[in-house]
Amino acid sequence: MRIARFSIDGNVAFGAVEGEGTVESGGLVLDIIKGIPYTDFELSGTKVPLSKVRLLPPVLPNKVVAIGRNYAEHAAELGNEVPDVPVAFFKPTTSVIGSGDAIEYPSFSNELHHEAELAVVIGRMCREVPRERVKDVVFGYTCANDVTARDVQQREKQWARAKGFDTSCPLGPWVETDLDPSDLTIQATVNGEQRQLGRTSDMIRSIEDLVVHITEAMTLLPGDVILTGTPAGVGPLNVGDEVAVTIEGIGTLTNKVIKRG
């Protein structure tokens, strides 16, 4: 099931996405969910065309835990070795935007990069999750773009500003709850030109590995997000560019880059 979060007439709700097509092509409708989707829920039967609503980030995470250098070719293209343990960092909730929202080019950077990633959405509070229970705590999956101020990352070493600035974490367009994430095509295009193309099966550490590793240290809450790393091909974004992240079985997350002002 595809679960979207949206606003209409000043009200925010979740809905199940029905029909065939894309956000841009039309043909999709939302069946409004009663309550929130992390627990047992009912569909209201009240349906609205997706074209009549504004899509929001599909979740409002308490935290976004991101993993760096989880694809060998990406680590190599930036001159890094594969780490012995997962490299984890945080992106703040203020960095999260939805599909169709603008990425604001930060004034303190001259080298902005896209990073297409599979995002894991947590569905229940969990800590110290054993490997065999990881599927029980995952709500679903969505597309993400770990937008990075590469020059700042290299200059400052600590990644908080480089990867945590406002609008640096596009998520969407919705969460797919019924998906095997082990071998999916993941790609990024800029102005229609393909930049990244990889498969989730190329991850160094699996989703199970990451959930176990992260929850050894901290409690994850419903709606929290794990970014699982990016394949090779990261590259520059400029003001006016449109960047799209497409993941097989989920859909396409699209954002335009604008000047912060």
Backbone as CSV, one residue per row, in Angstrom:
resi,resn,N_x,N_y,N_z,CA_x,CA_y,CA_z,C_x,C_y,C_z
1,MET,0.840,-1.190,0.000,0.000,0.000,0.000,0.878,1.244,0.000
2,ARG,0.475,2.229,-0.786,1.182,3.510,-0.823,0.442,4.488,0.103
3,ILE,1.161,5.023,1.077,0.572,5.943,2.050,1.187,7.322,1.855
4,ALA,0.341,8.298,1.566,0.794,9.669,1.369,0.278,10.558,2.497
5,ARG,1.002,11.620,2.741,0.581,12.656,3.687,0.359,13.921,2.869
6,PHE,-0.750,14.607,3.111,-1.109,15.704,2.223,-1.905,16.758,2.973
7,SER,-2.045,17.903,2.338,-2.904,18.962,2.874,-3.931,19.346,1.821
8,ILE,-5.138,19.672,2.318,-6.215,20.135,1.454,-7.113,21.046,2.277
9,ASP,-7.368,22.213,1.754,-8.216,23.200,2.426,-7.736,23.483,3.851
10,GLY,-6.421,23.511,4.026,-5.859,23.831,5.328,-5.802,22.678,6.304
11,ASN,-6.259,21.500,5.889,-6.241,20.319,6.752,-5.175,19.334,6.290
12,VAL,-4.525,18.664,7.255,-3.482,17.680,6.956,-4.015,16.289,7.279
13,ALA,-3.783,15.349,6.382,-4.278,13.983,6.576,-3.359,13.004,5.863
14,PHE,-3.562,11.726,6.166,-2.911,10.641,5.442,-3.944,9.995,4.519
15,GLY,-3.455,9.443,3.416,-4.360,8.750,2.516,-3.666,7.620,1.793
16,ALA,-4.431,6.600,1.415,-3.916,5.504,0.607,-4.006,5.897,-0.861
17,VAL,-2.882,5.797,-1.560,-2.836,6.182,-2.968,-3.364,5.036,-3.810
18,GLU,-4.345,5.340,-4.647,-4.960,4.329,-5.502,-4.877,4.772,-6.955
19,GLY,-4.862,3.787,-7.851,-4.834,4.081,-9.276,-3.459,3.910,-9.867
20,GLU,-3.365,4.171,-11.162,-2.102,4.043,-11.886,-1.680,5.408,-12.404
21,GLY,-0.376,5.568,-12.532,0.147,6.827,-13.031,1.153,7.415,-12.067
22,THR,1.491,8.676,-12.284,2.459,9.377,-11.457,1.821,10.645,-10.901
23,VAL,2.572,11.309,-10.024,2.092,12.579,-9.478,1.819,13.559,-10.607
24,GLU,2.709,13.582,-11.605,2.595,14.557,-12.681,1.539,14.164,-13.716
25,SER,1.398,12.869,-13.986,0.516,12.442,-15.075,-0.950,12.370,-14.686
26,GLY,-1.225,12.351,-13.381,-2.613,12.244,-12.948,-3.064,10.793,-12.886
27,GLY,-4.357,10.609,-12.647,-4.911,9.269,-12.565,-4.859,8.653,-11.194
28,LEU,-4.315,9.361,-10.209,-4.205,8.846,-8.852,-5.210,9.530,-7.938
29,VAL,-5.767,8.759,-7.015,-6.682,9.311,-6.021,-6.218,8.883,-4.633
30,LEU,-6.660,9.621,-3.635,-6.341,9.329,-2.245,-7.602,8.934,-1.509
31,ASP,-7.563,7.779,-0.854,-8.632,7.358,0.045,-8.187,7.762,1.449
32,ILE,-8.875,8.726,2.037,-8.426,9.331,3.285,-8.474,8.309,4.423
33,ILE,-7.380,8.268,5.189,-7.239,7.340,6.310,-7.820,7.965,7.565
34,LYS,-8.537,7.158,8.328,-9.010,7.603,9.637,-7.862,7.466,10.631
35,GLY,-7.384,8.576,11.183,-6.304,8.537,12.156,-4.946,8.541,11.494
36,ILE,-3.985,7.868,12.133,-2.633,7.799,11.623,-2.325,6.373,11.202
37,PRO,-1.408,6.189,10.259,-1.236,4.855,9.665,-0.317,3.912,10.405
38,TYR,0.320,4.325,11.499,1.287,3.454,12.159,0.633,2.354,12.982
39,THR,-0.647,2.527,13.301,-1.397,1.488,13.999,-2.472,0.964,13.052
40,ASP,-3.272,0.048,13.515,-4.375,-0.434,12.691,-5.265,0.746,12.312
41,PHE,-5.577,0.854,11.047,-6.370,1.997,10.595,-7.436,1.545,9.606
42,GLU,-8.384,2.444,9.377,-9.441,2.183,8.409,-9.396,3.246,7.322
43,LEU,-9.774,2.837,6.128,-9.959,3.794,5.046,-11.357,4.382,5.156
44,SER,-11.458,5.675,5.000,-12.746,6.348,5.196,-13.704,6.145,4.036
45,GLY,-13.167,5.835,2.870,-13.999,5.775,1.675,-14.183,7.124,1.017
46,THR,-13.748,8.177,1.673,-13.768,9.514,1.087,-12.541,9.679,0.210
47,LYS,-12.750,9.918,-1.059,-11.644,9.946,-2.002,-11.511,11.325,-2.646
48,VAL,-10.246,11.697,-2.868,-9.955,12.993,-3.475,-8.845,12.792,-4.499
49,PRO,-8.955,13.429,-5.675,-7.873,13.295,-6.662,-6.565,13.842,-6.104
50,LEU,-5.480,13.117,-6.330,-4.192,13.573,-5.831,-3.821,14.920,-6.435
51,SER,-4.299,15.194,-7.627,-3.995,16.464,-8.292,-4.612,17.660,-7.578
52,LYS,-5.564,17.413,-6.665,-6.251,18.502,-5.963,-5.629,18.804,-4.602
53,VAL,-4.590,18.065,-4.211,-4.000,18.252,-2.895,-2.545,18.665,-3.046
54,ARG,-1.969,19.096,-1.932,-0.529,19.343,-1.886,0.125,18.197,-1.128
55,LEU,1.028,17.502,-1.797,1.760,16.441,-1.125,2.733,17.048,-0.114
56,LEU,2.775,16.459,1.062,3.701,16.852,2.115,4.748,15.761,2.284
57,PRO,5.806,16.009,3.045,6.694,14.885,3.371,5.861,13.736,3.918
58,PRO,6.086,12.514,3.474,5.184,11.411,3.853,5.182,11.103,5.335
59,VAL,6.237,11.523,6.052,6.292,11.384,7.501,6.946,12.632,8.076
60,LEU,6.692,12.877,9.361,7.392,13.921,10.105,8.265,13.225,11.150
61,PRO,9.495,12.901,10.809,10.316,12.104,11.712,10.763,12.876,12.942
62,ASN,10.870,12.169,14.056,11.527,12.728,15.226,13.013,12.903,14.950
63,LYS,13.562,11.974,14.152,14.964,12.062,13.744,15.163,11.315,12.437
64,VAL,16.142,11.780,11.684,16.598,11.100,10.482,18.020,10.632,10.754
65,VAL,18.211,9.316,10.749,19.538,8.739,10.944,20.047,8.309,9.572
66,ALA,21.133,8.923,9.129,21.661,8.653,7.797,22.955,7.863,7.892
67,ILE,23.191,7.054,6.871,24.380,6.203,6.822,25.242,6.626,5.638
68,GLY,26.517,6.879,5.915,27.440,7.264,4.856,28.265,6.099,4.360
69,ARG,28.675,6.188,3.084,29.625,5.244,2.491,29.152,3.799,2.589
70,ASN,27.889,3.569,2.211,27.331,2.226,2.265,27.291,1.562,0.892
71,TYR,27.863,2.226,-0.123,28.068,1.643,-1.446,29.548,1.819,-1.771
72,ALA,30.216,0.742,-2.119,31.670,0.774,-2.306,32.083,1.746,-3.401
73,GLU,31.353,1.765,-4.521,31.747,2.637,-5.630,31.579,4.110,-5.274
74,HIS,30.583,4.424,-4.459,30.428,5.816,-4.025,31.559,6.219,-3.091
75,ALA,31.923,5.345,-2.168,33.053,5.651,-1.293,34.300,5.912,-2.129
76,ALA,34.523,5.097,-3.145,35.715,5.224,-3.978,35.711,6.509,-4.790
77,GLU,34.543,6.911,-5.309,34.520,8.097,-6.164,34.869,9.373,-5.398
78,LEU,34.706,9.356,-4.084,35.079,10.507,-3.268,36.411,10.299,-2.563
79,GLY,37.120,9.222,-2.935,38.441,8.981,-2.383,38.435,8.432,-0.978
80,ASN,37.350,7.757,-0.601,37.231,7.209,0.746,37.275,5.687,0.725
81,GLU,37.714,5.121,1.818,37.671,3.674,1.977,36.348,3.262,2.611
82,VAL,35.974,2.016,2.413,34.775,1.491,3.059,35.048,1.394,4.563
83,PRO,34.210,1.985,5.398,34.479,1.973,6.843,34.261,0.587,7.451
84,ASP,34.947,0.349,8.566,34.823,-0.936,9.259,33.445,-1.101,9.900
85,VAL,32.857,0.004,10.331,31.514,-0.003,10.903,30.700,1.070,10.192
86,PRO,29.364,0.978,10.209,28.553,1.995,9.539,28.829,3.399,10.078
87,VAL,28.947,4.355,9.168,29.127,5.758,9.533,27.743,6.400,9.626
88,ALA,27.332,6.745,10.834,25.988,7.289,11.045,26.063,8.772,11.386
89,PHE,25.098,9.526,10.901,24.985,10.940,11.241,23.502,11.307,11.216
90,PHE,23.183,12.494,11.746,21.794,12.936,11.825,21.520,14.063,10.831
91,LYS,20.298,14.058,10.317,19.766,15.217,9.619,18.572,15.705,10.445
92,PRO,18.500,17.008,10.763,17.424,17.488,11.629,16.076,17.489,10.935
93,THR,15.033,17.534,11.728,13.683,17.541,11.162,13.446,18.767,10.292
94,THR,14.145,19.861,10.560,13.985,21.078,9.758,14.582,20.937,8.367
95,SER,15.312,19.846,8.122,15.853,19.617,6.779,14.856,18.910,5.871
96,VAL,13.779,18.378,6.428,12.850,17.522,5.679,11.868,18.357,4.856
97,ILE,11.764,18.018,3.580,10.756,18.595,2.688,10.134,17.462,1.877
98,GLY,9.057,17.775,1.163,8.361,16.767,0.382,8.621,16.897,-1.104
99,SER,8.043,15.983,-1.858,8.155,16.032,-3.308,7.448,17.280,-3.822
100,GLY,8.105,17.996,-4.705,7.560,19.239,-5.235,8.007,20.474,-4.492
101,ASP,8.549,20.293,-3.280,9.084,21.430,-2.531,10.463,21.801,-3.085
102,ALA,10.887,23.028,-2.794,12.144,23.528,-3.332,13.315,23.233,-2.404
103,ILE,14.420,22.838,-3.006,15.704,22.765,-2.309,16.342,24.147,-2.388
104,GLU,16.636,24.739,-1.247,17.218,26.077,-1.227,18.738,25.967,-1.168
105,TYR,19.386,26.511,-2.181,20.848,26.449,-2.254,21.426,27.283,-1.112
106,PRO,22.180,26.658,-0.198,22.651,27.405,0.970,23.695,28.453,0.601
107,SER,23.628,29.589,1.269,24.519,30.704,0.948,25.971,30.424,1.314
108,PHE,26.208,29.430,2.192,27.566,29.165,2.668,28.277,28.086,1.855
109,SER,27.690,27.673,0.744,28.272,26.612,-0.079,28.340,27.033,-1.535
110,ASN,29.333,26.480,-2.238,29.452,26.677,-3.683,29.459,25.347,-4.428
111,GLU,29.142,24.255,-3.726,29.182,22.937,-4.361,28.125,22.037,-3.732
112,LEU,26.939,22.087,-4.297,25.822,21.287,-3.795,25.712,20.012,-4.617
113,HIS,25.543,18.876,-3.939,25.447,17.587,-4.624,24.143,16.872,-4.281
114,HIS,23.646,16.082,-5.230,22.523,15.168,-5.000,23.057,13.812,-4.561
115,GLU,22.257,13.109,-3.743,22.565,11.739,-3.339,21.253,10.965,-3.225
116,ALA,20.953,10.143,-4.226,19.726,9.355,-4.241,19.831,8.203,-3.250
117,GLU,18.804,8.017,-2.431,18.874,6.982,-1.397,17.504,6.344,-1.150
118,LEU,17.541,5.081,-0.758,16.366,4.405,-0.233,16.223,4.771,1.242
119,ALA,15.043,5.197,1.644,14.773,5.554,3.036,13.865,4.515,3.669
120,VAL,14.221,4.111,4.874,13.424,3.177,5.666,12.609,3.976,6.670
121,VAL,11.303,3.738,6.720,10.428,4.415,7.673,10.058,3.435,8.778
122,ILE,10.316,3.836,10.012,10.041,2.980,11.171,8.560,3.094,11.557
123,GLY,7.972,1.962,11.941,6.546,1.936,12.224,6.170,1.788,13.687
124,ARG,7.125,1.462,14.546,6.812,1.304,15.965,8.047,1.633,16.803
125,MET,7.806,2.026,18.047,8.927,2.318,18.930,9.742,1.054,19.129
126,CYS,11.070,1.181,19.009,11.894,-0.013,19.098,13.294,0.339,19.589
127,ARG,13.899,-0.627,20.264,15.269,-0.504,20.755,15.888,-1.890,20.808
128,GLU,17.171,-1.970,20.525,17.885,-3.246,20.534,17.117,-4.324,19.760
129,VAL,16.834,-4.005,18.512,16.029,-4.901,17.667,16.890,-6.073,17.185
130,PRO,16.492,-7.315,17.448,17.224,-8.457,16.896,16.975,-8.562,15.391
131,ARG,17.932,-9.134,14.692,17.844,-9.199,13.238,16.529,-9.825,12.754
132,GLU,16.067,-10.855,13.433,14.866,-11.558,12.961,13.590,-10.742,13.154
133,ARG,13.659,-9.609,13.898,12.477,-8.792,14.129,12.501,-7.472,13.367
134,VAL,13.511,-7.267,12.532,13.621,-5.981,11.834,12.382,-5.710,10.987
135,LYS,11.897,-6.719,10.279,10.721,-6.502,9.428,9.508,-6.072,10.256
136,ASP,9.440,-6.469,11.505,8.301,-6.122,12.350,8.271,-4.638,12.719
137,VAL,9.417,-3.980,12.691,9.464,-2.575,13.115,9.490,-1.609,11.930
138,VAL,9.576,-2.133,10.711,9.612,-1.285,9.523,8.194,-1.059,9.001
139,PHE,7.831,0.211,8.864,6.529,0.569,8.313,6.539,0.497,6.793
140,GLY,7.613,0.972,6.180,7.696,0.965,4.726,8.924,1.711,4.243
141,TYR,8.885,2.087,2.957,10.059,2.656,2.310,9.645,3.831,1.430
142,THR,10.551,4.804,1.313,10.296,5.945,0.446,11.604,6.373,-0.205
143,CYS,11.511,7.322,-1.125,12.689,7.873,-1.797,13.240,9.029,-0.972
144,ALA,14.556,9.194,-1.028,15.204,10.290,-0.316,16.328,10.865,-1.163
145,ASN,16.653,12.117,-0.868,17.792,12.785,-1.487,18.602,13.422,-0.364
146,ASP,19.757,12.844,-0.084,20.632,13.356,0.976,21.457,14.505,0.390
147,VAL,20.813,15.647,0.181,21.473,16.790,-0.458,22.625,17.259,0.429
148,THR,23.785,17.456,-0.195,25.016,17.677,0.559,25.781,18.882,0.022
149,ALA,26.193,19.763,0.916,27.130,20.837,0.574,28.530,20.228,0.621
150,ARG,28.994,19.738,-0.535,30.203,18.912,-0.557,31.436,19.690,-0.113
151,ASP,31.545,20.941,-0.520,32.712,21.725,-0.129,32.748,21.935,1.382
152,VAL,31.582,22.131,1.972,31.507,22.322,3.419,31.833,21.011,4.128
153,GLN,31.333,19.903,3.601,31.638,18.594,4.187,33.142,18.341,4.215
154,GLN,33.819,18.665,3.124,35.254,18.418,3.047,36.046,19.397,3.905
155,ARG,35.537,20.621,4.014,36.267,21.638,4.758,36.098,21.492,6.261
156,GLU,34.884,21.144,6.698,34.583,21.145,8.124,34.723,19.773,8.773
157,LYS,34.807,18.728,7.962,34.972,17.353,8.452,33.734,16.837,9.192
158,GLN,33.245,17.586,10.156,32.000,17.206,10.834,30.837,17.599,9.922
159,TRP,29.852,16.736,9.749,28.905,16.875,8.646,27.610,17.611,8.988
160,ALA,27.492,18.167,10.181,26.214,18.716,10.624,25.705,19.805,9.689
161,ARG,26.534,20.774,9.344,26.079,21.862,8.476,25.989,21.406,7.020
162,ALA,26.926,20.578,6.598,26.975,20.165,5.194,25.771,19.343,4.780
163,LYS,25.221,18.563,5.718,24.116,17.677,5.390,22.840,17.976,6.179
164,GLY,22.901,18.985,7.063,21.742,19.248,7.904,21.070,20.574,7.683
165,PHE,21.450,21.295,6.639,20.842,22.604,6.409,19.377,22.462,5.984
166,ASP,18.627,23.517,6.155,17.202,23.500,5.799,17.021,23.058,4.350
167,THR,16.061,22.193,4.110,15.654,21.647,2.805,16.620,20.601,2.260
168,SER,17.554,20.096,3.077,18.549,19.145,2.582,18.094,17.691,2.636
169,CYS,16.829,17.450,3.026,16.366,16.057,3.125,14.995,15.883,2.477
170,PRO,14.920,15.963,1.146,13.653,15.642,0.480,13.282,14.175,0.684
171,LEU,12.005,13.933,1.008,11.454,12.592,1.164,10.155,12.506,0.383
172,GLY,9.875,11.333,-0.216,8.582,11.170,-0.870,8.663,10.312,-2.132
173,PRO,7.608,10.295,-2.924,6.389,11.096,-2.720,5.432,10.504,-1.681
174,TRP,5.635,9.211,-1.373,4.793,8.497,-0.416,5.595,7.345,0.166
175,VAL,4.998,6.630,1.105,5.628,5.440,1.689,4.976,4.206,1.083
176,GLU,5.789,3.299,0.588,5.307,2.004,0.095,5.498,0.976,1.201
177,THR,4.397,0.387,1.656,4.467,-0.526,2.802,4.668,-1.983,2.408
178,ASP,4.440,-2.326,1.160,4.512,-3.726,0.716,5.610,-3.835,-0.334
179,LEU,6.843,-4.033,0.115,7.981,-3.969,-0.790,9.134,-4.802,-0.237
180,ASP,9.769,-5.556,-1.120,11.020,-6.230,-0.785,12.147,-5.295,-1.216
181,PRO,12.893,-4.706,-0.266,13.879,-3.681,-0.620,15.252,-4.226,-1.005
182,SER,15.397,-5.526,-1.106,16.732,-6.124,-1.191,17.422,-5.921,-2.536
183,ASP,16.665,-5.704,-3.617,17.307,-5.574,-4.934,16.458,-4.679,-5.834
184,LEU,16.489,-3.386,-5.560,15.698,-2.407,-6.298,16.611,-1.472,-7.094
185,THR,16.168,-1.070,-8.262,16.880,-0.047,-9.018,16.684,1.306,-8.355
186,ILE,17.769,2.054,-8.203,17.712,3.394,-7.632,18.479,4.327,-8.564
187,GLN,17.845,5.455,-8.915,18.513,6.350,-9.852,18.185,7.802,-9.543
188,ALA,19.058,8.673,-10.032,18.826,10.109,-9.932,19.033,10.734,-11.303
189,THR,18.159,11.672,-11.643,18.333,12.454,-12.866,18.341,13.933,-12.496
190,VAL,19.046,14.714,-13.286,19.046,16.163,-13.147,18.668,16.753,-14.497
191,ASN,17.562,17.461,-14.529,17.019,18.017,-15.775,16.837,16.926,-16.831
192,GLY,16.425,15.744,-16.370,16.148,14.630,-17.264,17.353,13.801,-17.643
193,GLU,18.557,14.219,-17.262,19.775,13.477,-17.585,20.146,12.565,-16.428
194,GLN,20.356,11.291,-16.732,20.681,10.337,-15.670,22.059,10.610,-15.093
195,ARG,22.112,10.661,-13.770,23.372,10.869,-13.056,23.769,9.633,-12.238
196,GLN,22.812,9.059,-11.530,23.089,7.901,-10.687,22.222,6.730,-11.121
197,LEU,22.804,5.550,-11.093,22.062,4.328,-11.378,22.718,3.192,-10.602
198,GLY,21.978,2.600,-9.697,22.517,1.510,-8.898,21.411,0.592,-8.436
199,ARG,21.776,-0.361,-7.606,20.794,-1.295,-7.059,21.012,-1.404,-5.553
200,THR,19.920,-1.544,-4.846,20.029,-1.652,-3.393,20.781,-2.914,-2.968
201,SER,20.860,-3.893,-3.846,21.619,-5.107,-3.534,23.118,-4.834,-3.443
202,ASP,23.558,-3.654,-3.889,24.964,-3.283,-3.803,25.324,-2.647,-2.465
203,MET,24.354,-2.486,-1.565,24.678,-1.949,-0.249,25.705,-2.839,0.445
204,ILE,26.654,-2.212,1.112,27.636,-2.968,1.878,26.972,-3.618,3.085
205,ARG,26.131,-2.847,3.749,25.402,-3.348,4.918,23.915,-3.262,4.637
206,SER,23.220,-4.338,4.924,21.803,-4.456,4.615,20.958,-3.616,5.559
207,ILE,19.694,-3.510,5.241,18.759,-2.808,6.114,18.725,-3.457,7.487
208,GLU,18.762,-4.794,7.528,18.795,-5.490,8.816,20.033,-5.092,9.613
209,ASP,21.182,-5.049,8.945,22.414,-4.637,9.614,22.262,-3.241,10.216
210,LEU,21.687,-2.331,9.446,21.603,-0.936,9.878,20.638,-0.758,11.041
211,VAL,19.487,-1.412,10.976,18.521,-1.281,12.067,19.097,-1.851,13.362
212,VAL,19.739,-3.006,13.269,20.361,-3.601,14.454,21.421,-2.661,15.017
213,HIS,22.269,-2.141,14.151,23.365,-1.263,14.583,22.843,0.010,15.241
214,ILE,21.868,0.652,14.622,21.358,1.921,15.148,20.628,1.720,16.467
215,THR,19.793,0.680,16.536,18.986,0.501,17.748,19.776,-0.080,18.908
216,GLU,21.007,-0.490,18.673,21.890,-0.797,19.799,22.137,0.450,20.639
217,ALA,22.083,1.616,19.974,22.446,2.870,20.638,21.255,3.726,21.016
218,MET,20.169,3.652,20.265,19.087,4.606,20.488,17.734,3.990,20.180
219,THR,16.710,4.581,20.766,15.332,4.194,20.507,14.847,4.885,19.245
220,LEU,14.241,4.139,18.363,13.589,4.700,17.180,12.092,4.769,17.426
221,LEU,11.471,5.823,16.916,10.056,6.082,17.127,9.288,5.966,15.814
222,PRO,7.970,5.742,15.873,7.179,5.696,14.644,7.376,6.961,13.815
223,GLY,7.677,6.777,12.544,7.923,7.900,11.655,9.379,8.269,11.509
224,ASP,10.252,7.739,12.370,11.683,7.986,12.200,12.153,7.373,10.878
225,VAL,13.212,7.949,10.343,13.694,7.570,9.015,15.168,7.196,9.077
226,ILE,15.513,6.132,8.358,16.910,5.752,8.163,17.241,5.910,6.683
227,LEU,18.259,6.709,6.372,18.771,6.819,5.008,19.893,5.806,4.849
228,THR,19.845,5.011,3.786,20.673,3.812,3.695,21.926,3.972,2.845
229,GLY,22.246,5.191,2.418,23.439,5.412,1.614,23.103,5.578,0.145
230,THR,24.072,6.076,-0.604,23.840,6.406,-2.011,24.805,5.658,-2.922
231,PRO,24.338,5.236,-4.098,25.255,4.633,-5.072,26.141,5.691,-5.722
232,ALA,27.075,5.246,-6.559,28.001,6.153,-7.226,27.256,7.067,-8.199
233,GLY,27.928,8.164,-8.555,27.378,9.084,-9.543,26.914,10.400,-8.983
234,VAL,27.200,10.657,-7.702,26.784,11.929,-7.121,27.432,13.062,-7.904
235,GLY,26.726,14.201,-7.938,27.257,15.304,-8.721,26.562,16.604,-8.418
236,PRO,26.957,17.668,-9.105,26.543,19.018,-8.727,25.089,19.339,-9.061
237,LEU,24.534,20.199,-8.233,23.230,20.813,-8.471,23.429,22.318,-8.536
238,ASN,22.697,22.948,-9.452,22.747,24.397,-9.605,21.356,24.983,-9.487
239,VAL,21.294,26.261,-9.175,20.006,26.940,-9.097,19.285,26.793,-10.431
240,GLY,18.027,26.383,-10.371,17.230,26.150,-11.567,17.137,24.700,-11.976
241,ASP,18.014,23.850,-11.444,17.977,22.428,-11.774,16.758,21.749,-11.160
242,GLU,16.268,20.717,-11.841,15.245,19.831,-11.286,15.870,18.465,-11.095
243,VAL,15.874,17.992,-9.855,16.481,16.707,-9.541,15.383,15.722,-9.171
244,ALA,15.477,14.508,-9.712,14.468,13.476,-9.463,15.146,12.194,-9.011
245,VAL,14.633,11.621,-7.931,15.093,10.328,-7.421,13.974,9.325,-7.658
246,THR,14.291,8.253,-8.375,13.309,7.219,-8.683,13.797,5.884,-8.136
247,ILE,12.925,5.212,-7.397,13.251,3.888,-6.874,12.173,2.912,-7.325
248,GLU,12.612,1.805,-7.874,11.723,0.762,-8.364,10.733,0.346,-7.275
249,GLY,9.459,0.297,-7.638,8.429,-0.138,-6.712,7.899,0.945,-5.796
250,ILE,8.519,2.124,-5.825,8.050,3.222,-4.969,7.502,4.362,-5.824
251,GLY,8.359,5.011,-6.581,7.926,6.143,-7.381,9.064,7.136,-7.528
252,THR,8.699,8.394,-7.791,9.688,9.428,-8.075,9.497,10.628,-7.161
253,LEU,10.599,11.051,-6.572,10.684,12.238,-5.728,11.333,13.334,-6.556
254,THR,10.634,14.453,-6.737,11.121,15.516,-7.618,11.193,16.836,-6.863
255,ASN,12.313,17.532,-7.015,12.498,18.829,-6.368,13.291,19.753,-7.284
256,LYS,12.989,21.032,-7.197,13.727,22.045,-7.949,14.623,22.815,-7.008
257,VAL,15.790,23.215,-7.511,16.757,23.962,-6.718,16.542,25.446,-6.954
258,ILE,16.407,26.204,-5.870,16.231,27.641,-5.968,17.291,28.332,-5.109
259,LYS,17.466,29.609,-5.349,18.378,30.406,-4.537,17.710,30.735,-3.230
260,ARG,18.433,30.534,-2.140,17.894,30.916,-0.831,17.806,32.423,-0.773
261,GLY,16.632,32.890,-0.388,16.484,34.350,-0.356,15.323,34.772,0.495
